[in-house]
Amino acid sequence: MKRIISIIVCGLLVVATAFSQAKKPTIMVVPSEAWCNLNGYMLEFDDMGTKIKLPDYRAALQNDMDLKLGIAKINDLMTDRGFPLKDLEATLQSIQRQQAEENMMSSKSGAQMAENPIDRLRRVAKADIIIELSWDVKYQGPKATLTYIMRGLDSYSNKQIAGSSGASTPTISAQTVVLLEEAVLANIDEFNNKLMQHFEDMFANGREVALDLRVWDDAGIDFEEEYNGEELSVLIDDWLAENTVQGRFSKLDGSETRITYEQVRIPLNKANGSAMDTEYFARQLSKKIKEWTTLPVKVVPRGLGNCMLVIGGK
């Protein structure tokens, strides 16, 4: 009887330890685009001839102490709850060191990297979840009230997976960071539960990414070319069916020179247990395409959750 009780107790301890050490998603806190635009921290970016505006995180961190304190406070609250963090400012510094080298990368045919600064930030940080933070402080007489919005985004698919908003109690002479902490604390546990539900879904069903396959005009082949009795597009479909989680992916469109896949569910980890990202998965596919066609395949990261594979170019 004592032996049975001992076995049960040991089993319960193992289960308890497993729950206490359950892996949590890595997060990075950034100011929202709306907050950056409202406060004048935007930069203009040329996206293949189209002018778009994106948040200028570096300028915001350099010039707004409330932002630095606000991000630090959210980081503290998430750390206290066991979430691993990627620091925005440290990641930006890492990108700055890589910038000159990456700007010089191009294919021999002259194709530049199809990646904007926000895509690059997410790829370098490799956080599972991006938390976008914004707030506004209103005064009524001597009293201040802070309202905030937090959005949890899957950094690979950019889909919102959690949201939280609220307001602080009207207070006299309170610092912004104090008002933010008060407002966020009331809802942070529910917010974190939604983050964990999404992360658990990724463990079960894979991480969602996108792939864009193209053929150079001078490659001499297209996706309808046959290899060993099968069209190249069919071989790629079959490879994805075998290597995605539960064979899950969506073929958005396909032509002789271009195929786009979305909702491609890749495993969270490689066979050796280390984390898998979109670029690694895309490179495994590129190796198979090289075997089938004997042509070079260039893999171009376009953010953390998107890669372009170009057949016939390096």
HELIX and SHEET records of a PDB file:
HELIX    1   1 LYS A    2  SER A   20  1                                  19    
HELIX    2   2 GLU A   33  LEU A   38  1                                   6    
HELIX    3   3 TYR A   57  ASN A   63  1                                   7    
HELIX    4   4 MET A   65  ASP A   80  1                                  16    
HELIX    5   5 LEU A   88  ASN A  103  1                                  16    
HELIX    6   6 PRO A  117  ALA A  125  1                                   9    
HELIX    7   7 THR A  176  LEU A  185  1                                  10    
HELIX    8   8 ILE A  188  ASN A  205  1                                  18    
HELIX    9   9 LEU A  232  ASN A  243  1                                  12    
HELIX   10  10 VAL A  245  GLY A  247  5                                   3    
HELIX   11  11 THR A  278  THR A  293  1                                  16    
SHEET    1   A 4 ILE A  27  PRO A  31  0                                        
SHEET    2   A 4 ILE A 129  GLN A 140  1                                        
SHEET    3   A 4 LYS A 143  ASP A 154 -1                                        
SHEET    4   A 4 GLN A 160  ALA A 167 -1                                        
SHEET    1   B 4 ILE A  27  PRO A  31  0                                        
SHEET    2   B 4 ILE A 129  GLN A 140  1                                        
SHEET    3   B 4 LYS A 143  ASP A 154 -1                                        
SHEET    4   B 4 THR A 171  ILE A 172 -1                                        
SHEET    1   C 2 MET A  42  ASP A  47  0                                        
SHEET    2   C 2 THR A  50  PRO A  55 -1                                        
SHEET    1   D 5 SER A 250  GLY A 254  0                                        
SHEET    2   D 5 ARG A 258  ILE A 266 -1                                        
SHEET    3   D 5 ARG A 207  VAL A 215 -1                                        
SHEET    4   D 5 ASN A 306  ILE A 311  1                                        
SHEET    5   D 5 VAL A 297  PRO A 301 -1                                        
SHEET    1   E 2 GLU A 226  TYR A 227  0                                        
SHEET    2   E 2 GLU A 230  GLU A 231 -1                                        
END                                                                             
